[in-house]
Amino acid sequence: MGTSKSYIPPTNGEWTKAKRAVTRMVNGSVSDGLPNAVRKYASAVKTDDSFAKEFSNVVSGLLGISRGIRVNGLDRTLEEYEKEYLIGKTSKEIWEELYDEYASGGSTKEESLASDALSKALKNLRIESLDDLVNFDQGHLLIELLACFASILFAFMYEEQIRNKKSPKQTADILNEVERYIRSIMFEKVDISQLKDNDFINISDSNVVKNTVDDAYNTMKEYYGEWN
């Protein structure tokens, strides 16, 4: 999902610094400029939590349902989440309903980006059914979701800016490099070990996910590792 033609990225404070860092990256060596561009981008996101907040809401809903089914059973969880209308439907029908609700667009740019991240994560992990979701390790899924969200949001903010300087293929290559770099940080450096079993039981409380998003962006902001 590239930058929306109707959306003007923020141009003040940390967002201005991030835009300049992306410009330097594009005009120079991508490999050399990429770490600083990602750090500045992470700093900017930290000053504006509207995207992260909506991502937390979307992710918390589906992860909460998944955990609830595992702990309390399907029917009780559907009742808890006010989805009694799904009781009695097949597993395939329930999955399709939940997927449509959480991973199929949204009425705002924030909701759409969050849904895109969820959809991409589920595809990457080949989660294609309710059973797949319930049985998948939630910690691994959460990291995958964070990696997808961070890279999709970067592309949303800066794809058009990069495309103004580079060809479509060069732009795609740069965004792929950014995604690989972000994923390496997420999977190698972001520590979710502080999340206890009780946190995952209560993961429908969006603060659990929101705090993890904050930790992930702090890690990107402070990471100074080498990038080749």
TORRO-39943 format. One record per residue: x, y, z of N, C-alpha, C, O in turn; residue in one letter. Coordinates in steps of 0.05 Angstrom, whole numbers, padded with zeros to 5 digits, always signed. Layout:
# TORRO-39943
XYZXYZXYZXYZA;...
***
This chain:
# TORRO-39943
+00017-00024+00000+00000+00000+00000+00018+00025+00000+00031+00030+00020M;+00019+00039-00022+00035+00064-00024+00021+00087-00012-00002+00085-00002G;+00034+00110-00012+00022+00134-00001-00003+00141-00016-00003+00142-00040T;-00024+00147-00001-00050+00154-00014-00047+00182-00027-00034+00200-00015S;-00058+00185-00051-00057+00210-00064-00071+00232-00049-00065+00256-00052K;-00091+00224-00032-00106+00244-00017-00095+00248+00011-00106+00264+00026S;-00073+00235+00017-00061+00237+00043-00035+00252+00042-00017+00246+00026Y;-00032+00273+00059-00008+00289+00060+00007+00280+00085-00003+00285+00107I;+00030+00267+00082+00045+00259+00106+00052+00283+00124+00056+00305+00113P;+00054+00279+00150+00061+00301+00168+00088+00313+00160+00106+00299+00151P;+00090+00339+00163+00115+00353+00155+00126+00370+00178+00140+00390+00173T;+00120+00363+00202+00130+00379+00224+00146+00361+00243+00143+00337+00244N;+00164+00373+00259+00178+00359+00280+00194+00335+00270+00209+00337+00251G;+00190+00313+00283+00204+00288+00277+00198+00278+00249+00214+00265+00236E;+00174+00284+00239+00167+00275+00212+00184+00289+00191+00191+00277+00171W;+00190+00314+00195+00207+00329+00177+00235+00316+00176+00247+00313+00155T;+00245+00309+00200+00272+00297+00201+00272+00270+00187+00291+00262+00174K;+00250+00255+00190+00248+00229+00177+00247+00232+00147+00260+00217+00132A;+00232+00252+00137+00230+00257+00108+00258+00264+00097+00265+00254+00076K;+00273+00280+00111+00300+00287+00102+00318+00263+00102+00334+00260+00084R;+00315+00246+00122+00332+00222+00123+00326+00203+00099+00344+00191+00088A;+00300+00201+00092+00293+00185+00069+00304+00197+00043+00313+00183+00026V;+00303+00224+00041+00314+00237+00018+00344+00232+00015+00354+00226-00006T;+00359+00233+00038+00387+00227+00037+00393+00199+00029+00411+00193+00015R;+00376+00180+00039+00379+00152+00032+00376+00148+00002+00391+00134-00010M;+00355+00160-00009+00349+00157-00037+00370+00170-00055+00377+00159-00076V;+00380+00193-00047+00400+00207-00063+00428+00196-00061+00445+00201-00078N;+00433+00181-00040+00460+00169-00036+00460+00139-00037+00446+00127-00054G;+00475+00127-00020+00476+00098-00018+00453+00088+00000+00451+00096+00023S;+00435+00072-00012+00412+00062+00004+00422+00046+00028+00411+00050+00050V;+00441+00029+00025+00451+00013+00047+00462+00030+00069+00458+00024+00093S;+00476+00052+00062+00488+00069+00082+00466+00086+00096+00468+00091+00120D;+00446+00095+00081+00426+00114+00091+00403+00101+00104+00388+00113+00119G;+00399+00075+00099+00375+00061+00108+00372+00060+00138+00351+00067+00149L;+00393+00053+00153+00390+00052+00183+00381+00078+00195+00364+00079+00212P;+00392+00100+00185+00385+00126+00196+00356+00134+00188+00341+00145+00204N;+00348+00127+00164+00321+00132+00155+00301+00117+00172+00280+00129+00179A;+00307+00093+00178+00289+00077+00195+00288+00088+00224+00267+00088+00236V;+00311+00096+00234+00312+00107+00261+00295+00133+00262+00279+00137+00281R;+00298+00150+00242+00282+00175+00242+00253+00170+00239+00236+00183+00251K;+00246+00151+00222+00218+00142+00218+00207+00132+00245+00184+00139+00252Y;+00222+00116+00259+00213+00105+00285+00208+00128+00305+00189+00128+00320A;+00226+00147+00305+00224+00170+00323+00198+00186+00317+00184+00195+00335S;+00192+00189+00291+00168+00203+00283+00143+00189+00292+00124+00201+00302A;+00142+00163+00288+00119+00147+00295+00114+00149+00326+00091+00150+00335V;+00136+00151+00341+00133+00153+00370+00120+00178+00379+00108+00179+00400K;+00121+00199+00362+00108+00225+00369+00079+00226+00361+00065+00245+00368T;+00070+00206+00345+00042+00207+00335+00032+00178+00336+00038+00162+00318D;+00016+00172+00356+00008+00144+00361-00018+00136+00347-00029+00115+00353D;-00028+00153+00329-00054+00147+00316-00053+00121+00301-00072+00105+00302S;-00031+00116+00286-00029+00092+00270-00025+00067+00288-00038+00047+00285F;-00007+00070+00308-00002+00048+00326-00026+00041+00343-00031+00018+00349A;-00042+00061+00350-00066+00056+00366-00086+00040+00351-00097+00021+00362K;-00091+00047+00326-00110+00032+00310-00100+00003+00304-00116-00016+00305E;-00074+00001+00299-00062-00026+00295-00067-00043+00320-00074-00066+00318F;-00063-00031+00344-00067-00045+00369-00095-00055+00372-00100-00077+00380S;-00114-00038+00364-00142-00045+00367-00149-00069+00349-00163-00087+00358N;-00140-00068+00324-00146-00089+00305-00133-00115+00313-00147-00136+00314V;-00108-00114+00320-00093-00138+00327-00103-00150+00353-00106-00174+00355V;-00109-00133+00372-00118-00142+00398-00144-00158+00396-00149-00177+00409S;-00162-00148+00378-00187-00161+00374-00184-00190+00365-00196-00208+00377G;-00169-00194+00344-00166-00221+00333-00150-00239+00351-00156-00262+00355L;-00128-00228+00363-00112-00245+00381-00128-00252+00406-00125-00273+00417L;-00144-00233+00415-00161-00238+00438-00180-00261+00433-00184-00278+00451G;-00193-00260+00410-00211-00282+00403-00196-00309+00401-00206-00329+00411I;-00173-00308+00389-00157-00332+00386-00151-00344+00414-00154-00368+00418S;-00141-00327+00431-00134-00336+00458-00159-00345+00474-00158-00365+00488R;-00181-00331+00470-00205-00338+00484-00215-00365+00476-00224-00381+00493G;-00214-00371+00450-00223-00398+00440-00206-00420+00453-00216-00441+00460I;-00180-00415+00454-00161-00435+00465-00167-00440+00494-00166-00463+00503R;-00174-00419+00509-00177-00422+00538-00206-00428+00546-00210-00445+00563V;-00225-00415+00534-00253-00417+00543-00271-00431+00524-00295-00436+00530N;-00262-00438+00500-00279-00451+00481-00291-00432+00462-00292-00408+00467G;-00301-00442+00439-00311-00426+00418-00336-00410+00425-00336-00385+00423L;-00357-00424+00434-00383-00410+00438-00380-00389+00460-00391-00367+00456D;-00367-00395+00482-00364-00375+00503-00349-00351+00494-00356-00328+00501R;-00329-00355+00477-00313-00332+00467-00329-00315+00448-00328-00291+00449T;-00345-00328+00431-00362-00313+00413-00382-00296+00428-00388-00273+00421L;-00392-00307+00449-00411-00292+00466-00396-00268+00479-00407-00246+00480E;-00372-00273+00489-00357-00252+00503-00351-00229+00484-00350-00206+00492E;-00346-00235+00459-00340-00214+00439-00365-00205+00424-00362-00192+00403Y;-00388-00212+00434-00414-00203+00423-00416-00212+00394-00425-00197+00377E;-00409-00237+00389-00411-00249+00363-00428-00274+00364-00422-00294+00351K;-00449-00273+00380-00467-00296+00383-00478-00305+00356-00485-00329+00353E;-00481-00287+00337-00492-00294+00311-00475-00314+00296-00484-00326+00276Y;-00450-00318+00305-00433-00337+00292-00435-00365+00304-00425-00385+00293L;-00448-00367+00328-00450-00393+00341-00467-00412+00323-00488-00404+00314I;-00457-00436+00319-00471-00455+00302-00461-00455+00274-00467-00474+00259G;-00446-00435+00266-00435-00435+00238-00411-00453+00237-00399-00460+00257K;-00403-00460+00213-00379-00477+00209-00354-00461+00216-00354-00436+00216T;-00333-00476+00221-00307-00463+00226-00299-00445+00203-00288-00423+00207S;-00304-00454+00178-00297-00438+00154-00313-00413+00154-00302-00391+00147K;-00339-00414+00160-00356-00390+00159-00347-00370+00181-00346-00346+00176E;-00340-00380+00205-00331-00363+00226-00305-00349+00219-00302-00325+00223I;-00287-00365+00207-00261-00353+00199-00265-00331+00178-00253-00310+00180W;-00282-00336+00158-00287-00316+00138-00299-00291+00149-00292-00269+00140E;-00317-00294+00168-00329-00270+00181-00308-00254+00196-00307-00230+00194E;-00291-00268+00212-00271-00254+00228-00250-00242+00209-00241-00219+00215L;-00242-00256+00188-00222-00245+00170-00233-00220+00156-00219-00200+00154Y;-00258-00221+00148-00270-00197+00135-00271-00173+00154-00266-00150+00146D;-00276-00179+00179-00278-00157+00199-00251-00145+00205-00248-00120+00206E;-00231-00161+00209-00205-00151+00218-00184-00147+00197-00166-00130+00200Y;-00186-00161+00175-00164-00160+00155-00173-00152+00127-00159-00158+00108A;-00195-00139+00125-00205-00131+00099-00212-00102+00097-00235-00094+00095S;-00192-00085+00098-00196-00057+00095-00204-00042+00120-00200-00052+00142G;-00216-00019+00116-00225-00002+00138-00234+00025+00128-00228+00032+00105G;-00248+00039+00144-00260+00064+00136-00241+00088+00138-00246+00109+00126S;-00219+00084+00153-00199+00106+00156-00172+00095+00147-00168+00071+00144T;-00153+00113+00141-00126+00105+00133-00113+00088+00155-00099+00069+00148K;-00118+00095+00180-00106+00080+00202-00117+00051+00203-00102+00032+00205E;-00143+00048+00200-00156+00022+00200-00146+00006+00176-00141-00018+00178E;-00144+00019+00153-00136+00005+00129-00108-00006+00131-00102-00029+00123S;-00090+00010+00142-00062+00001+00145-00060-00022+00165-00045-00041+00161L;-00075-00020+00187-00075-00041+00207-00086-00067+00195-00075-00089+00199A;-00107-00065+00179-00118-00089+00166-00099-00100+00145-00096-00125+00143S;-00085-00083+00131-00065-00092+00111-00043-00108+00125-00034-00129+00116D;-00034-00098+00148-00013-00112+00163-00022-00139+00173-00007-00159+00171A;-00047-00140+00183-00058-00165+00192-00060-00185+00170-00053-00209+00172L;-00071-00176+00147-00074-00193+00124-00048-00204+00114-00045-00228+00108S;-00027-00187+00113-00001-00195+00103+00012-00216+00123+00024-00235+00114K;+00009-00211+00148+00021-00229+00168+00008-00256+00166+00022-00277+00167A;-00018-00257+00164-00032-00283+00162-00024-00298+00137-00020-00322+00138L;-00020-00283+00115-00011-00296+00090+00017-00306+00093+00023-00328+00085K;+00035-00290+00105+00063-00298+00108+00066-00324+00124+00082-00341+00119N;+00049-00326+00145+00050-00349+00163+00032-00372+00154+00030-00392+00168L;+00018-00368+00132+00000-00388+00121-00022-00396+00141-00028-00419+00144R;-00032-00376+00154-00055-00380+00172-00080-00376+00156-00087-00354+00148I;-00093-00398+00150-00115-00398+00131-00142-00408+00143-00161-00411+00128E;-00142-00413+00169-00166-00424+00181-00167-00416+00211-00147-00407+00222S;-00190-00420+00223-00192-00414+00251-00174-00432+00268-00162-00423+00287L;-00172-00457+00260-00154-00475+00275-00125-00467+00272-00110-00468+00292D;-00117-00458+00248-00090-00448+00245-00084-00425+00264-00063-00424+00277D;-00103-00406+00266-00100-00383+00283-00098-00391+00312-00080-00382+00327L;-00116-00407+00321-00117-00415+00349-00092-00430+00358-00083-00427+00380V;-00082-00447+00340-00059-00464+00347-00032-00451+00342-00011-00462+00349N;-00032-00428+00330-00006-00415+00323+00005-00401+00348-00010-00389+00364F;+00032-00401+00351+00044-00388+00374+00039-00358+00373+00047-00344+00353D;+00027-00347+00394+00018-00319+00393+00042-00300+00394+00041-00278+00382Q;+00064-00308+00407+00087-00291+00408+00099-00287+00380+00106-00265+00372G;+00102-00309+00365+00112-00308+00338+00094-00292+00320+00103-00276+00304H;+00068-00296+00323+00049-00281+00307+00050-00251+00313+00049-00235+00295L;+00053-00244+00338+00055-00216+00346+00079-00202+00333+00077-00180+00324L;+00102-00216+00334+00126-00204+00321+00122-00201+00291+00130-00181+00279I;+00110-00221+00278+00105-00220+00250+00086-00196+00244+00090-00182+00224E;+00066-00193+00260+00047-00171+00256+00062-00144+00259+00057-00126+00243L;+00079-00141+00278+00095-00117+00282+00112-00111+00258+00114-00088+00249L;+00126-00132+00248+00143-00128+00225+00127-00119+00200+00136-00101+00186A;+00105-00131+00196+00088-00124+00173+00078-00095+00176+00078-00080+00157C;+00068-00089+00200+00057-00062+00204+00079-00040+00200+00074-00021+00187F;+00102-00044+00212+00123-00024+00210+00132-00019+00182+00137+00003+00174A;+00134-00041+00166+00143-00038+00138+00121-00026+00120+00126-00011+00102S;+00096-00034+00125+00074-00023+00110+00070+00006+00115+00065+00022+00097I;+00072+00014+00140+00069+00042+00147+00092+00059+00135+00087+00081+00125L;+00116+00049+00135+00139+00063+00122+00133+00067+00092+00136+00089+00082F;+00123+00046+00079+00117+00048+00051+00094+00068+00046+00095+00084+00027A;+00074+00068+00064+00052+00087+00061+00062+00116+00063+00052+00133+00048F;+00080+00121+00081+00090+00148+00084+00109+00157+00062+00109+00180+00054M;+00126+00138+00052+00148+00147+00036+00150+00136+00008+00168+00143-00007Y;+00132+00118+00000+00134+00107-00027+00133+00128-00049+00149+00128-00067E;+00114+00147-00046+00112+00167-00067+00136+00185-00068+00145+00193-00089E;+00147+00192-00044+00171+00208-00043+00195+00194-00057+00210+00206-00072Q;+00198+00168-00052+00219+00153-00065+00214+00150-00095+00233+00153-00111I;+00189+00146-00103+00182+00143-00131+00188+00168-00147+00193+00167-00171R;+00187+00191-00134+00192+00216-00148+00222+00218-00157+00229+00234-00174N;+00239+00202-00144+00267+00202-00150+00276+00177-00165+00297+00177-00179K;+00261+00155-00162+00270+00130-00173+00249+00117-00191+00225+00125-00190K;+00257+00098-00207+00239+00083-00224+00221+00065-00206+00227+00060-00183S;+00199+00056-00218+00182+00037-00202+00197+00013-00192+00193+00005-00169P;+00215+00001-00208+00231-00022-00199+00250-00014-00177+00253-00028-00157K;+00264+00009-00180+00282+00018-00159+00267+00023-00133+00277+00017-00112Q;+00244+00035-00136+00227+00041-00112+00220+00015-00098+00222+00013-00073T;+00211-00005-00113+00204-00031-00101+00228-00044-00088+00226-00055-00066A;+00251-00042-00101+00275-00053-00089+00283-00040-00063+00290-00053-00043D;+00280-00013-00062+00287+00002-00038+00268-00006-00015+00276-00011+00007I;+00242-00007-00021+00222-00014-00001+00226-00043+00009+00222-00049+00032L;+00235-00061-00009+00241-00088-00001+00265-00089+00018+00266-00104+00038N;+00285-00072+00013+00308-00070+00031+00300-00059+00058+00309-00069+00079E;+00282-00039+00058+00272-00028+00083+00258-00050+00099+00261-00053+00123V;+00241-00065+00085+00226-00086+00099+00244-00107+00110+00240-00116+00133E;+00265-00115+00095+00283-00135+00106+00298-00125+00130+00302-00140+00150R;+00305-00100+00130+00319-00088+00152+00301-00086+00177+00310-00094+00199Y;+00277-00077+00173+00258-00076+00195+00252-00104+00207+00251-00107+00231I;+00249-00123+00189+00244-00151+00198+00267-00161+00214+00263-00175+00234R;+00291-00155+00206+00315-00165+00220+00315-00154+00249+00322-00168+00268S;+00308-00128+00252+00306-00116+00278+00284-00129+00295+00289-00136+00318I;+00261-00133+00283+00238-00144+00298+00244-00172+00308+00239-00178+00332M;+00255-00189+00291+00259-00217+00299+00284-00222+00314+00286-00241+00329F;+00304-00204+00312+00329-00208+00326+00332-00191+00351+00346-00199+00370E;+00318-00168+00352+00324-00149+00374+00300-00143+00392+00303-00137+00415K;+00275-00145+00381+00252-00139+00398+00247-00162+00417+00243-00185+00409V;+00246-00156+00442+00243-00176+00463+00215-00176+00474+00206-00156+00487D;+00200-00197+00469+00173-00199+00481+00172-00219+00504+00151-00227+00512I;+00196-00226+00514+00197-00246+00536+00184-00234+00561+00176-00249+00579S;+00182-00207+00562+00170-00195+00586+00140-00199+00587+00127-00195+00607Q;+00129-00207+00564+00100-00213+00563+00096-00240+00576+00107-00260+00567L;+00080-00241+00597+00075-00265+00612+00049-00278+00601+00034-00266+00586K;+00045-00303+00610+00021-00317+00601-00004-00301+00607-00022-00301+00591D;-00004-00287+00629-00028-00271+00636-00033-00249+00617-00056-00242+00611N;-00011-00238+00605-00014-00217+00586-00028-00227+00560-00045-00214+00549D;-00020-00251+00552-00032-00263+00528-00061-00271+00533-00078-00270+00515F;-00067-00279+00558-00095-00285+00565-00112-00259+00562-00135-00260+00553I;-00100-00237+00570-00114-00211+00569-00106-00194+00545-00107-00169+00547N;-00098-00207+00523-00087-00191+00501-00108-00175+00487-00102-00157+00472I;-00133-00181+00493-00154-00164+00481-00154-00136+00493-00166-00117+00483S;-00140-00133+00516-00135-00106+00526-00114-00093+00508-00091-00102+00509D;-00121-00073+00493-00103-00063+00472-00078-00052+00484-00058-00049+00469S;-00077-00045+00510-00052-00035+00521-00029-00055+00520-00006-00048+00518N;-00036-00081+00521-00016-00101+00519-00001-00099+00492+00023-00099+00491V;-00017-00098+00470-00005-00095+00444+00007-00068+00440+00029-00066+00429V;-00007-00047+00449+00004-00020+00446+00031-00017+00459+00049-00005+00448K;+00035-00028+00483+00061-00027+00496+00082-00042+00481+00105-00033+00480N;+00074-00064+00468+00093-00079+00452+00101-00064+00427+00124-00064+00418T;+00081-00050+00415+00087-00033+00392+00107-00011+00400+00126-00005+00385V;+00102+00001+00423+00120+00022+00433+00149+00011+00436+00168+00024+00428D;+00151-00013+00448+00177-00025+00452+00191-00030+00425+00215-00026+00422D;+00175-00039+00405+00187-00045+00379+00197-00020+00366+00219-00021+00354A;+00182+00001+00367+00191+00026+00355+00214+00039+00370+00232+00051+00359Y;+00215+00035+00396+00238+00044+00412+00263+00029+00403+00285+00040+00401N;+00260+00003+00398+00283-00013+00389+00293-00003+00362+00317-00001+00358T;+00275+00002+00343+00283+00012+00317+00296+00040+00320+00316+00046+00306M;+00286+00056+00338+00296+00082+00342+00325+00082+00353+00341+00099+00346K;+00331+00062+00370+00356+00061+00384+00376+00042+00371+00399+00041+00380E;+00368+00027+00351+00385+00006+00340+00407+00018+00322+00400+00034+00304Y;+00431+00011+00327+00454+00022+00311+00470-00001+00299+00494+00002+00295Y;+00458-00024+00295+00473-00046+00284+00481-00042+00255+00472-00023+00242G;+00499-00059+00245+00509-00056+00218+00488-00067+00199+00473-00085+00206E;+00487-00056+00175+00469-00065+00154+00485-00068+00129+00498-00049+00119W;+00484-00092+00118+00499-00097+00093+00480-00102+00070+00488-00107+00047N;
***
